């Protein structure tokens, strides 16, 4: 097969294939069906729709504007599964609600895949536009827990629930203010291999991102340079940088995400003071840490800690 997937793997529910093979299969299916929505919807998603969407949102000033444009576009091409963004003071949500049932049975594999596909499509594009991982706080899926639900931790979030009325993904409202950091030149490179390429980006199980994150975590609070990370991995700095770029990340993005995760984890689970946590993570002063936590969570460190039930 052109996707280099062994035929036996297609019949084995427990089999896993390389992500590049899945992306190739994705594009082959689109070409064969002439439908970027895999014939999952009553109206075909015509080939070229993803490219048209990307070109229409890349000029957005912020993620909020890009998502608004995306939702309006999807209502045109996928009218049976409209998407709405609702911004709240601390938490916002993406809601996918059927205008009419996609299938007779709610747990029909085609219906399950339709929801999985559209969330992955939109989330991956949003991450690419702002050039960083966008953490989903939780996702409620409108069907029973599928056999492959364990994979959701790697693709969507560790906090998944099932049997909801609609698909609802929640995230920090501050993310809506992030600027779009892509231009037409970056879009040309992004579209090479699209739309299947979207499944290769911004996954929580990316190999190089995980390896670099492990190295940086062990060096905290010291600042690890690209050269130092590359040396620990026995690779050239250029190779590490290139592979991170291929996986949709960067050294700076990994450092920022790791510092955020460590900060929130310590606020939730440790009895250290806010000043001690700030110093332990390399912040110059407590006020800088205070502003960072407020940007991440919409609340102060103390308010976040109380809300998380740590004290």
N, C-alpha and C positions, 0 to 999 in steps of 0.2 A: 504493500500500500504506500501511496505517496506520503502519508503521515507517519510512516515507519512504526505502525502499531501492530503487534502480533495479533492475528485473528482470534486466538484463544483468549486474549485479554478482553475482547469485546463481550465475551460470554461469562466473564468472571466478575461478579459484583465487587470482589475484594481487590481486584487488580488496580494498579496505579501506573500511569504512563508519564513520560517526561512532559513538562509543560509546553515545550516547543512542539511536541507531537500533537498535543491537544489543540494548540493554536493553529497548526496546519490542518487538522481535521475540521476545526471550526470554519476555516476559509473554504475548504473543499465542500463542506455541506452547504454553505451559503451559495457557492458557485453552482452546485448541482440543483439546488432548490430555487435559485434566483429569489431568495427571500432571506434578508438579514435577521428575521425573527424566527427562522427555522420552521415555518408553517405552524407556529403555535397560536396564531391569532387569526380571526376571521378575515382580516385584511392583511395582505402580504406587506412586509416592510421592505420596500424596494431596494435593490442593490444600489449603493451610493448614498443611502440615507445617513449612515454614520459619518461619512465624510462631510456631507452637507451640514449636519449638526455641528461637527467640530469647527467648520469654517464660520458658522454663525455665532459661536460662543467665544472664540478665541480673542475677539476684540473687547470682551467684557472687562469692566474695570475691577470687579470684585467677584468673589464666589457667589454672593447672593444674586448678583445680576446674571451670572452664568447659569445658575440653577433655575432662575425664573425663565430665561430663554429656553433652557432645556425642557422644562415642564411644558411650556407652550408648544414646543416642537413635537414632543412626544404625544401630546393630545391630538395632533394632526396625523401622525403616522401610526400610532397605536391607540386609537380612540376607545378601545374596549378596556384599557387599563390606564386611566389617567393618573398622573402623579401631581401631588400638591405639596409645596413646602410651607410649613407653618413655623414662623419664628417666635420664640418665647423669650422671656427675660433672661433665663439661664440655659434652658434646653430647647432645642428646635427639633422638628421631625420631618421626615419624608414619609408621605402616606400614599400607598398604591392601592386603589380601590377599584374593583371590577365594576364597569358600567353595566355589564351583563355577564353571567357566568361563562368562564372560558371553557369549562368542561362540565359535564353533568355531575361527576363525582369530585368532591373537593380535594381528595387525595390522589387523583389521577396524575401519574408521573408527568404527563405533558403540562398540566397546570402547575405542578411543583416546579418544573424546570422553567416555565415562563416567568415565575416570580424570581427564581434564582438568577435567571439571565438578566432581567431588566435591572435588578438591584446591582448586580456586578457591573453591568454596562455603565450605569449612571455614576456609581461610586468610583469606578476606575477612572472615568473621564474627569470627574471632579478633582481627584488626587493629582492627575497629570496636569490639569490647568494651573493649580497652585504650587506644583512641584514639591509636594510633601505628602506623607501619609495623613489621612483624615480618619481619626479614630471614631468608630461608631460605638456609642455607649451601650446600646442594646438594639436588638432586632426581634420583633414579634412576627412570626410567619403564619399565614392563614391556612395551615394544613397540619395534619398530624406529623409528629417527628419522623422523618424518613430514615431509612437504614444507614444513610451516609451522613447523618447529622453531626458526627464527630468532626467532619471536615469543615463545618461552619466556623469552628474556632480559628482555623487557619485562613479562611477566606473572608469572613465577615466580622465576627466578634465572639468573644468567649461567653457573652451573655445573650443567648438565644432562647426564645420561648416559642411555643407552637399553639395551634388551634385558635388563633386570634381571628377577628372578623376581617381585618385588612392587613396588609404588610405595612408595618410601621417601624422605621429606623430612626433612632434618636441620636443626637450629637450635640456638642457644646455650641451654643449660639454664637460665641465669639468667632468660630470658624467662618461664619458667613462674611465677616469683614476682611478676610484674607484677600490680598490682591491677586489677580491673575498674572502669572509670571511667564506666559508663553507668547510667542509671536508667530508670524507666518513662516519664518524659516524653521522654527522648531516643529511647527505643524506638518511641514513637508516630511520631515524625518519620522514623525509619529505615525503618519498615515502609511508609511512603507510597511506592509504586513498587516494593515488593518482590514477588517475589524477584529480578526482573531488575535491580533497583538494585545488587545486590551486585557485579555486574561493572563498575560505574562507580567503585568505591572501591578505594583502595590498589593502584593500578597503578603500575608503575615508569615509565610514559610519560605521566604526568599533566602537562598543559601548564602550569598555574599553579605547581604545585609545582616543576617544572623551572626555570621563569623566576625564581622567588623564590630557589631554591637557587643559581642562577648569580650573582645579585646579592650574596647573602650570602657566597659563596665569594670573590668579588673584594674584599670588605671585610675579610676575616679578617686579623689577629685582632680588629680593632675590632668592637664589637657594633652591628649594624644594627637600628635600630628599625623598627617597622611603617611609620611615616611616611616614613622615609628610603627604604625599599624601594619603597613606593608611588610616591614621587616619581621614582625611577629608572625605574619602569615606566610613568610618565605615567598613573597611575590613582589613584583616591581610596583612602585607607586602608580605608574601609569596603568597597569593591569587592574589594580584595585579600583582606581577611579573610573575606568572604562566599564568594569562589570557592575559597579554601583549605579552608574548612569543607565546601563541596560536594564537594571532592575527597578529603575525609576526613583533612585534615591541618591544621596550624597553623604559625605562625611559629616557635614554640618547638620543635615536633617536627622541623621542617626543620633548625633550628640544631643540635639535639642529634644528629640523624642525620648531618649534614655533618661535625660535629666528630669524631664516631666514625669515619667513613670516612677522613677526612684523617689522624687519629691512627694508625689501623691501617696505612694506606698508607705513612706515613712510617716507622713501625716496621719494615715489611717491606722498603722499597726505599731508604731513605736511610741515611747513616752518621752522622746527627746523634745526639747523646746523648739519653737520655730527658729530661733537664732542658731541653735545647734545644727538643725537640719540644713539651714541656709549655708552655714560654714562648711559642713560636711560635703556639700555638693559644689563647693567652689564659688559661691556667690560672693561678690565683693562686700555686700552689706545686706542687712535684713530687709531694707526697703526695696531693693532690687528683687529679692525673692518674693516679697509681698506682691509686687506688681506682676511678676510672672505667674504666680498662683491665681491671682485675680483674672488674668487674661485667659488662663486655661479653664478655670471652673466657674467664673462669674461671681466668686465670693472670696473673702479673705482666707488666709491659711487657717485661722482659728475657727471661722464659720464652717469651712470645709471639713475640718477635723470633727467638729461637733455633729455635723450632718452625717458623716460617715460612721458615727457611733464609737469613735476611738476613745472618747472620754465621757 
